[in-house]
């Protein structure tokens, strides 16, 4: 290991001569306050987020739909993003982006409609009760990801913009594997059209 002349002579090298790869020590006179701040108000952006359960055929609709449309041409104010992660992380992402509008896309089994049914609705922002949110967060911490968990947690903490729209599809096949059932595959373009209408 190379040794500086000062060290070889038994003298202490000035701090400015100390270089340790991978470690940066800011000079004492620098302002060391955090330079990253969350937006204090809505940013005028529209967040289009897909939420899916990987490897579960139709239930992975949100993720795979985003993969298909992300490279299309979108208005400059639109963020198109896979949000298939734990509900509390989606909450943090909403705080980072602070969108003025959110459109969430996913596939949820409600069992009230035939498979392939597309439901579009303005999200009721009424917060769920604490017990439900506690259960949802506990499940999210164990790796559970789905649209309902995200909706519950972000509503509870008031992080959705007033203009939040959900577009969800009734699944036909929730078995392990890739690709959609035929009826869900047929919804890909109609869902895209609904999203574009809502921008």
Secondary structure, DSSP 8 states (H G I E B T S, - for coil): ----HHHHTT----GGG---TT-----TTS--S------SS--S-EEEEEE--TTBGGGGHHHHHHHHHTTS---TTEEEEE--S-HHHHHHHHHHH--SEEEEEEE---SSS-TT-EEEEE-------HHHHHHHHHHHHTT---HHHHHHHHHHTT-S-SEEEEEEE--S--SSBSS--HHHHTTHHHHHHHHHHH-
